[in-house]
Amino acid sequence: MFDRGKPLDPGSAQPRRWREECGLVGLFAPGEPVADLAYLALFALQHRGQEGAGLAVTNGLDLDAVKAPGLMSEAFRERRPNAPGHAALGHVRYSTSGANIYSNLQPVFAYHSGGFLCLAHNGNLANARALRAGLEQSGTIFQTSTDSEVMLNLIARSPAETLEDKITDSLTRVEGAFSLVLMTGRSLVGVRDPRGFRPLCLGALKGGYVLASESCALDAIGADFIRDVAPGEMVVIDQGGLRSRPLGGPPVRRSACVFEYVYFARPDSVLDGLSVWQARYDMGRRLAREFQVEADLVAPVPDTGISAALGFSAESGLPYREGLIKNRYVGRTFILPDQTQRQVAVDMKLNTVRSNLLGRRVVLVDDSLVRGTTSAQLIARLRRAGAREVHFCLSSPPITHPCCYGVETTSRRELAAANMSVEEIRAFLGADSLHYLSRAGLLEAVDDPGDERMCTACFSGEYPTSINEAFGDEEG
């Protein structure tokens, strides 16, 4: 699991604004029950955000929208959009960008001379503060503290004549990570930033098209996968069908977030042509090649450690066993906002299988480690259940730098690997040994051995864009 615990440094800064890792879905399908289909597709993306959800439906004239905090089942308990329409736009939120308050829930929308514009966003803008300040100086009033509303206002205020030109004109001013789905009364638009930080894919229904953060959302509603939206591409869907155009601007290096494969995405999704499950399985195989140890079994930290643990078992020949059982009614602890909530959730979420652990030497496989406190809890549990040895293996390299593109690793002072050696971390965790997958091994597993397509800034500190605004003076 993407381990979130209390900061190593009690004086560590609080999470800053402008971070967003969320799930998007948009449908343009006249004659189809778009509200119900969007609702089901959002359920498939619940893993990308558990703090709030929103869904908007249009018939071309009116906009019916419902937004509320909580899981899908909570957010739409009282009502969900049920007005007939031909297009729908939905969003599940993990509140890394702006406070977790109602006004920050998405989609965000506004009315302007061209009608209404409804927008949902996944990612994080590196220059949002400067853009917002400029808009405020020109008289723009904001209702939220998110960078998503910055983009909404840039598009609405653009002097370009057509919506497509307004979008391209506005996004040339934006730096950072953005996958967007926009809805008007007449069209649905999907946009992916030129570096392709965050995923976005395109599918087909009998009566139209679907845009979603991951292919698993297409599967949930019986849509056929067409392809991924390319980095720097705009896809426009309307009554005339589907068309595509580039955003324009100078060519830039592709920088898809490698952490989508390590943790965020569902294993049954395919991102940019690569199976997430297969990538994680290959991470585990390479981990076993790099770390050979005398042990009795391999056990995963469910769920995101399962695929890698299976790969480790296949490569090492060690039997795969469950050492921890997950309570399926507790959500992902990483994306809970409060440290106390996360600790309580871990206690409720995972329990040991004593019969598999008693007297045994265990290789425990997880996807990553940020602060380490949750991992220390789990290792202590395995020992209490009778494990003789616990060798902790991670299917990603040490996280030494914070992310400003959508993952909430907010300060180097909060990152175990930025402040301690591997041996110090091992002692802190209480493990008999600790091993990280090498950066080269990770890149091979995601089919990028030449390091040409992935952003690995959290492991290397090599950021694809300027990060001065994102971190200010706090990372010095």
C-alpha positions as CSV (number, residue, x, y, z in Angstrom):
1,M,0.0,0.0,0.0
2,F,1.1,3.6,-0.5
3,D,2.0,4.0,3.1
4,R,0.8,7.2,4.8
5,G,1.8,7.7,8.4
6,K,2.6,10.5,10.7
7,P,5.5,12.7,9.6
8,L,9.0,11.7,10.7
9,D,9.6,15.3,11.5
10,P,7.0,16.8,13.9
11,G,7.6,20.2,12.4
12,S,6.9,19.1,8.9
13,A,4.8,21.3,6.8
14,Q,1.1,20.7,6.3
15,P,0.0,19.5,2.9
16,R,0.0,22.3,0.4
17,R,-2.6,23.2,-2.2
18,W,-2.6,22.3,-5.8
19,R,-2.5,18.5,-5.7
20,E,-5.2,16.3,-7.2
21,E,-5.4,12.6,-7.9
22,C,-8.9,11.8,-9.0
23,G,-11.1,9.8,-11.3
24,L,-12.9,11.1,-14.4
25,V,-15.7,9.8,-16.6
26,G,-17.6,11.5,-19.4
27,L,-20.2,10.2,-21.8
28,F,-21.8,11.6,-25.0
29,A,-24.4,9.0,-26.0
30,P,-27.8,10.3,-27.2
31,G,-30.5,7.7,-26.6
32,E,-28.5,6.0,-23.8
33,P,-29.1,6.3,-20.0
34,V,-26.0,8.4,-19.6
35,A,-26.6,9.3,-16.0
36,D,-26.8,5.6,-14.9
37,L,-23.9,4.6,-17.1
38,A,-21.7,7.4,-15.7
39,Y,-22.7,6.5,-12.2
40,L,-21.6,2.9,-12.7
41,A,-18.4,3.9,-14.4
42,L,-17.5,6.2,-11.4
43,F,-18.0,3.2,-9.1
44,A,-15.2,1.5,-11.0
45,L,-13.0,4.5,-10.4
46,Q,-13.7,4.7,-6.6
47,H,-10.2,3.7,-5.8
48,R,-9.0,7.0,-7.3
49,G,-10.9,9.1,-4.7
50,Q,-13.0,8.4,-1.7
51,E,-13.6,11.9,-0.3
52,G,-16.2,13.2,-2.6
53,A,-18.1,12.6,-5.9
54,G,-20.0,14.6,-8.4
55,L,-22.1,13.9,-11.4
56,A,-23.7,16.3,-14.0
57,V,-26.1,15.5,-16.8
58,T,-27.3,17.7,-19.6
59,N,-30.0,17.6,-22.3
60,G,-28.4,20.4,-24.2
61,L,-30.3,23.2,-22.4
62,D,-30.3,22.4,-18.7
63,L,-27.6,21.1,-16.4
64,D,-28.6,18.7,-13.5
65,A,-25.7,18.3,-11.1
66,V,-25.2,16.6,-7.7
67,K,-22.0,16.8,-5.6
68,A,-21.4,15.5,-2.1
69,P,-18.6,14.3,0.2
70,G,-17.9,10.7,0.8
71,L,-17.9,7.5,-1.1
72,M,-20.2,7.0,-4.1
73,S,-22.8,5.2,-2.0
74,E,-22.8,8.1,0.5
75,A,-22.5,11.0,-2.0
76,F,-25.6,9.9,-3.9
77,R,-27.6,8.4,-1.1
78,E,-30.3,11.0,-1.2
79,R,-30.3,11.8,-4.9
80,R,-28.3,11.4,-8.1
81,P,-29.0,13.2,-11.4
82,N,-31.9,11.4,-13.1
83,A,-33.0,13.9,-15.7
84,P,-32.9,12.6,-19.2
85,G,-29.9,13.8,-21.2
86,H,-27.4,13.0,-23.9
87,A,-24.2,13.7,-22.0
88,A,-22.8,13.2,-18.5
89,L,-19.7,14.1,-16.6
90,G,-18.5,12.6,-13.3
91,H,-15.7,12.9,-10.9
92,V,-14.4,11.1,-7.7
93,R,-12.1,13.2,-5.6
94,Y,-9.1,12.7,-3.4
95,S,-8.5,16.1,-1.9
96,T,-4.9,16.9,-2.4
97,S,-5.7,20.2,-4.1
98,G,-7.5,22.6,-1.9
99,A,-9.4,21.9,1.3
100,N,-11.8,19.0,1.6
101,I,-14.9,21.2,1.5
102,Y,-18.1,21.0,-0.6
103,S,-17.2,23.9,-2.9
104,N,-14.1,22.1,-4.0
105,L,-16.0,19.0,-5.2
106,Q,-16.2,18.5,-9.0
107,P,-17.3,18.8,-11.7
108,V,-16.9,22.6,-11.5
109,F,-19.1,24.7,-13.9
110,A,-19.8,28.2,-14.9
111,Y,-22.1,30.0,-17.3
112,H,-20.7,32.4,-19.8
113,S,-21.6,34.0,-23.2
114,G,-21.3,30.6,-24.9
115,G,-23.6,28.8,-22.4
116,F,-22.4,26.6,-19.6
117,L,-19.1,24.9,-19.3
118,C,-18.6,21.9,-17.0
119,L,-15.1,20.6,-16.2
120,A,-13.5,17.7,-14.3
121,H,-9.8,17.5,-13.8
122,N,-7.2,14.9,-12.7
123,G,-3.7,16.2,-12.0
124,N,-1.9,19.2,-10.6
125,L,-0.8,22.5,-12.2
126,A,2.7,23.6,-11.3
127,N,2.0,27.3,-12.1
128,A,-1.6,27.5,-10.7
129,R,-0.8,30.2,-8.1
130,A,0.6,32.6,-10.7
131,L,-2.3,32.0,-13.1
132,R,-4.9,32.5,-10.3
133,A,-3.2,35.7,-9.1
134,G,-3.4,37.1,-12.7
135,L,-7.0,36.2,-13.0
136,E,-7.9,37.7,-9.6
137,Q,-6.1,40.9,-10.6
138,S,-8.3,41.1,-13.7
139,G,-11.5,40.8,-11.6
140,T,-12.2,37.0,-11.6
141,I,-14.0,35.8,-8.5
142,F,-13.3,32.2,-7.4
143,Q,-15.7,29.9,-5.6
144,T,-13.1,27.1,-4.9
145,S,-9.5,26.8,-3.9
146,T,-8.7,24.3,-6.7
147,D,-6.5,24.6,-9.8
148,S,-9.4,23.1,-11.7
149,E,-11.4,26.3,-11.4
150,V,-8.3,28.2,-12.7
151,M,-8.5,26.2,-15.9
152,L,-12.3,26.7,-16.1
153,N,-11.9,30.5,-15.9
154,L,-9.0,30.6,-18.4
155,I,-11.1,28.7,-21.0
156,A,-14.3,30.8,-20.3
157,R,-12.4,34.1,-20.6
158,S,-10.3,33.2,-23.7
159,P,-10.9,35.6,-26.6
160,A,-10.9,32.7,-29.1
161,E,-14.1,32.1,-31.0
162,T,-14.7,28.4,-30.8
163,L,-14.6,26.1,-27.7
164,E,-11.8,24.1,-29.2
165,D,-9.7,27.2,-29.8
166,K,-10.5,28.5,-26.3
167,I,-9.2,25.3,-24.8
168,T,-6.0,25.3,-26.9
169,D,-5.4,29.0,-26.3
170,S,-5.9,28.6,-22.5
171,L,-3.9,25.4,-22.0
172,T,-0.8,26.9,-23.6
173,R,-0.5,28.9,-20.5
174,V,-0.7,25.9,-18.2
175,E,2.3,24.0,-16.9
176,G,2.0,20.6,-15.1
177,A,-0.3,17.6,-15.1
178,F,-3.8,17.7,-16.4
179,S,-6.2,15.2,-17.8
180,L,-9.5,17.0,-18.4
181,V,-13.0,16.1,-19.5
182,L,-15.3,19.1,-20.4
183,M,-19.0,19.2,-21.2
184,T,-21.1,21.8,-22.8
185,G,-24.7,21.5,-24.0
186,R,-23.5,20.3,-27.4
187,S,-20.2,18.5,-26.9
188,L,-17.9,16.5,-24.7
189,V,-14.1,17.2,-24.8
190,G,-11.2,15.1,-23.5
191,V,-7.7,16.6,-23.1
192,R,-4.5,15.2,-21.9
193,D,-1.4,17.3,-21.2
194,P,1.5,17.2,-23.6
195,R,3.6,15.1,-21.3
196,G,0.8,12.6,-20.5
197,F,1.3,12.6,-16.8
198,R,-2.2,11.3,-16.0
199,P,-4.1,8.7,-17.9
200,L,-7.2,9.1,-20.1
201,C,-8.8,6.6,-22.4
202,L,-11.5,6.5,-25.0
203,G,-14.3,3.9,-25.5
204,A,-17.3,3.3,-27.6
205,L,-20.9,2.6,-26.6
206,K,-23.7,1.6,-29.0
207,G,-25.0,5.2,-28.9
208,G,-21.8,7.2,-28.6
209,Y,-18.5,7.5,-26.8
210,V,-17.0,7.4,-23.3
211,L,-13.9,9.1,-21.8
212,A,-12.5,7.7,-18.5
213,S,-9.4,7.8,-16.4
214,E,-8.9,4.0,-16.7
215,S,-10.1,1.2,-18.9
216,C,-11.7,-0.6,-16.0
217,A,-14.5,2.1,-16.1
218,L,-15.2,1.2,-19.7
219,D,-15.5,-2.5,-18.8
220,A,-17.9,-1.7,-16.0
221,I,-20.5,-0.3,-18.5
222,G,-19.8,-2.7,-21.4
223,A,-18.1,-0.1,-23.5
224,D,-15.5,-1.1,-26.0
225,F,-12.0,0.2,-25.5
226,I,-10.8,2.2,-28.6
227,R,-7.5,3.7,-27.5
228,D,-5.8,6.0,-25.0
229,V,-6.0,9.7,-25.5
230,A,-2.5,10.6,-26.6
231,P,-0.4,13.1,-24.7
232,G,-1.1,16.6,-26.1
233,E,-4.3,15.5,-27.8
234,M,-7.8,17.0,-27.7
235,V,-10.7,14.6,-28.5
236,V,-14.0,16.3,-29.3
237,I,-17.3,14.4,-29.4
238,D,-20.6,15.8,-30.6
239,Q,-23.5,15.0,-32.9
240,G,-21.1,15.0,-35.8
241,G,-19.1,12.1,-34.2
242,L,-15.5,12.0,-33.0
243,R,-12.6,14.2,-34.1
244,S,-9.2,14.9,-32.8
245,R,-6.7,17.7,-32.9
246,P,-3.3,18.4,-31.2
247,L,-3.0,21.0,-28.5
248,G,0.0,22.5,-30.3
249,G,3.1,24.0,-28.7
250,P,6.7,22.8,-28.8
251,P,7.3,19.1,-28.5
252,V,8.1,17.9,-25.0
253,R,9.3,14.6,-23.5
254,R,6.6,12.1,-22.5
255,S,6.4,11.8,-18.7
256,A,3.6,9.4,-17.7
257,C,3.4,8.9,-14.0
258,V,5.1,5.6,-13.1
259,F,3.2,5.5,-9.8
260,E,0.0,4.8,-11.7
261,Y,1.5,1.4,-12.4
262,V,3.1,1.0,-8.9
263,Y,-0.1,1.9,-6.9
264,F,-2.8,4.2,-8.2
265,A,-4.4,2.3,-11.1
266,R,-6.6,-0.8,-10.7
267,P,-4.7,-3.9,-11.8
268,D,-7.4,-4.8,-14.3
269,S,-6.8,-1.5,-16.2
270,V,-4.6,-1.1,-19.2
271,L,-2.8,2.3,-19.4
272,D,-1.0,3.4,-22.6
273,G,-1.1,-0.1,-23.9
274,L,0.4,-1.7,-20.8
275,S,-1.5,-4.0,-18.4
276,V,-1.2,-2.7,-14.9
277,W,-1.4,-6.2,-13.5
278,Q,1.4,-7.4,-15.8
279,A,3.6,-4.5,-14.9
280,R,3.2,-5.2,-11.2
281,Y,3.8,-8.9,-11.7
282,D,7.0,-8.1,-13.6
283,M,8.1,-5.7,-10.8
284,G,7.8,-8.7,-8.4
285,R,9.9,-10.9,-10.7
286,R,12.6,-8.4,-11.0
287,L,12.5,-7.8,-7.3
288,A,13.2,-11.5,-6.7
289,R,16.1,-11.4,-9.1
290,E,17.6,-8.5,-7.3
291,F,17.0,-9.8,-3.7
292,Q,17.6,-13.5,-3.0
293,V,16.9,-14.6,0.5
294,E,16.4,-17.8,2.5
295,A,12.7,-17.8,3.4
296,D,9.7,-20.1,3.7
297,L,7.0,-18.1,1.9
298,V,6.0,-14.9,0.1
299,A,3.1,-12.9,1.4
300,P,1.6,-9.7,0.0
301,V,0.3,-6.6,1.6
302,P,-3.2,-6.6,0.0
303,D,-4.3,-5.4,-2.4
304,T,-1.6,-3.5,-4.3
305,G,1.2,-5.9,-3.2
306,I,-0.6,-9.0,-4.6
307,S,0.5,-8.9,-8.2
308,A,4.1,-8.2,-7.3
309,A,4.1,-10.9,-4.6
310,L,2.9,-13.4,-7.2
311,G,5.7,-12.4,-9.5
312,F,8.2,-12.7,-6.7
313,S,6.9,-16.2,-5.9
314,A,7.1,-17.3,-9.5
315,E,10.6,-16.1,-9.9
316,S,12.0,-17.2,-6.6
317,G,10.2,-20.5,-6.3
318,L,9.0,-19.6,-2.8
319,P,5.3,-20.5,-2.1
320,Y,2.8,-17.7,-2.2
321,R,0.6,-17.5,1.0
322,E,-1.7,-15.0,2.5
323,G,-0.3,-13.5,5.6
324,L,-2.7,-10.6,5.9
325,I,-6.4,-10.7,5.1
326,K,-8.2,-7.5,4.1
327,N,-11.5,-6.4,5.3
328,R,-13.2,-5.5,2.0
329,Y,-15.5,-2.9,3.6
330,V,-12.6,-0.5,4.5
331,G,-11.3,1.8,1.8
332,R,-7.8,2.7,0.7
333,T,-6.0,4.1,3.7
334,F,-3.6,6.2,1.7
335,I,-6.3,8.4,0.4
336,L,-7.8,9.1,3.8
337,P,-7.0,12.7,4.8
338,D,-6.2,12.4,8.5
339,Q,-3.4,10.4,10.1
340,T,-5.6,9.2,13.0
341,Q,-8.2,8.0,10.4
342,R,-5.5,6.1,8.5
343,Q,-4.2,4.3,11.6
344,V,-7.6,3.3,12.7
345,A,-8.5,2.2,9.2
346,V,-5.3,0.0,9.0
347,D,-6.2,-1.7,12.3
348,M,-9.7,-2.4,10.9
349,K,-8.5,-3.3,7.4
350,L,-5.9,-6.0,7.9
351,N,-5.6,-9.0,10.1
352,T,-3.1,-11.8,10.1
353,V,-3.4,-15.5,9.2
354,R,-1.5,-17.0,12.1
355,S,-1.4,-20.6,10.6
356,N,0.5,-19.3,7.6
357,L,3.0,-17.3,9.7
358,L,3.8,-19.3,12.8
359,G,7.5,-20.1,12.9
360,R,8.0,-19.1,9.3
361,R,10.5,-16.9,7.5
362,V,8.3,-14.4,5.5
363,V,9.0,-12.2,2.5
364,L,6.4,-9.5,2.8
365,V,5.9,-7.6,-0.5
366,D,4.3,-4.1,-0.7
367,D,4.3,-1.5,-3.5
368,S,6.0,1.4,-1.8
369,L,6.9,3.2,1.4
370,V,6.5,6.9,2.1
371,R,6.8,7.5,5.9
372,G,6.9,3.9,7.1
373,T,4.7,4.0,10.2
374,T,1.9,1.8,8.7
375,S,4.5,-0.7,7.4
376,A,6.0,-0.9,10.9
377,Q,2.6,-1.7,12.3
378,L,2.1,-4.5,9.8
379,I,5.5,-6.0,10.4
380,A,4.9,-5.9,14.2
381,R,1.6,-7.7,13.6
382,L,3.3,-10.5,11.6
383,R,5.8,-11.0,14.5
384,R,3.0,-11.2,17.0
385,A,1.4,-13.8,14.9
386,G,4.5,-15.9,15.2
387,A,6.6,-15.0,12.1
388,R,10.2,-16.0,12.8
389,E,11.7,-13.5,10.3
390,V,10.1,-10.7,8.2
391,H,12.0,-9.6,5.1
392,F,10.3,-6.5,3.7
393,C,10.4,-6.0,-0.1
394,L,9.1,-3.0,-2.1
395,S,8.3,-3.2,-5.8
396,S,9.5,0.4,-6.3
397,P,12.6,2.4,-5.5
398,P,13.0,4.6,-2.4
399,I,10.8,7.7,-2.6
400,T,13.3,10.6,-2.0
401,H,11.5,13.6,-3.5
402,P,7.9,15.0,-3.3
403,C,5.6,15.0,-6.2
404,C,4.0,18.2,-7.6
405,Y,2.0,16.4,-10.4
406,G,-0.8,14.8,-8.3
407,V,0.6,12.5,-5.7
408,E,0.5,13.8,-2.1
409,T,4.1,13.4,-1.1
410,T,4.3,16.9,0.0
411,S,7.7,17.5,1.6
412,R,11.1,15.8,1.7
413,R,10.9,16.1,5.5
414,E,8.0,13.6,5.4
415,L,9.8,11.0,3.3
416,A,11.6,8.2,5.1
417,A,14.1,7.5,2.3
418,A,15.0,11.2,2.0
419,N,16.0,11.3,5.7
420,M,17.3,7.9,6.6
421,S,19.5,5.2,5.1
422,V,18.1,1.8,4.1
423,E,19.5,0.3,7.3
424,E,18.0,3.1,9.4
425,I,14.6,2.5,7.8
426,R,14.9,-1.3,8.3
427,A,15.6,-0.7,12.0
428,F,12.6,1.7,12.2
429,L,10.3,-0.8,10.6
430,G,11.6,-3.7,12.7
431,A,12.3,-5.9,9.7
432,D,15.0,-8.5,9.4
433,S,15.9,-7.0,6.0
434,L,14.6,-4.4,3.6
435,H,15.0,-4.3,-0.1
436,Y,13.7,-1.8,-2.7
437,L,13.3,-2.6,-6.4
438,S,16.0,-0.7,-8.4
439,R,14.9,2.2,-10.7
440,A,16.3,0.2,-13.7
441,G,14.2,-2.8,-12.6
442,L,11.1,-0.7,-12.3
443,L,11.6,0.9,-15.7
444,E,12.1,-2.5,-17.3
445,A,8.8,-3.7,-15.7
446,V,6.9,-0.8,-17.2
447,D,8.5,-1.3,-20.6
448,D,10.6,1.8,-20.5
449,P,14.2,0.6,-20.1
450,G,15.5,3.7,-21.8
451,D,13.7,6.0,-19.4
452,E,12.0,7.8,-22.2
453,R,8.3,7.7,-21.4
454,M,7.9,7.8,-17.6
455,C,8.1,10.4,-14.9
456,T,10.2,9.1,-12.0
457,A,10.9,12.4,-10.2
458,C,9.8,11.0,-6.9
459,F,12.7,8.5,-7.1
460,S,15.3,10.7,-8.8
461,G,14.5,14.3,-8.2
462,E,14.6,14.9,-12.0
463,Y,11.4,16.9,-12.5
464,P,10.0,17.3,-16.1
465,T,8.8,20.8,-15.4
466,S,9.8,23.8,-13.3
467,I,8.8,23.2,-9.7
468,N,9.7,26.5,-8.0
469,E,6.1,27.5,-7.4
470,A,4.9,24.0,-6.4
471,F,7.3,23.8,-3.5
472,G,8.5,27.3,-2.8
473,D,11.3,27.4,-0.3
474,E,10.2,24.4,1.7
475,E,12.4,21.9,-0.2
476,G,15.6,23.7,0.0
